[in-house]
């Protein structure tokens, strides 16, 4: 059974992937609050997904940034 937070994160992924395309210009807010222009390198997905577990955090891969970034910190440019 998924928690309310997991359901909200899944909806973020679904909505993002419906409305945005790969390679789209975006702005990411980094941990130090600076905003950096970049491009998407993947579709959004759930971090930690395995088997029946849907995962815990909506994330996306971005150009020039190592690893994935929380989708909550990414917006269209």
Phi, psi and omega in degrees: 000134181271148177279168178299320179297315178299319178298317178297319179294319177299320178295321176303314180298310182299314181296316180301309184294334176285322188262348186229153183246161177297136179085008181289143174290129179221170173236131178249137174266113183282174183301330181270013178076002175286147178256130185236125175286141180200191177228152176287142178245357179207171167284162174289149179207170181265122176288134177089002181295135180198126179057235180278348181280124186285347185105177187235339185219132175285124183224170178207152176267140184232148180296128176080006180236124181290137178074184181268164180230144179303130180297335179293346180254011183240137177220154177300147179282000000 
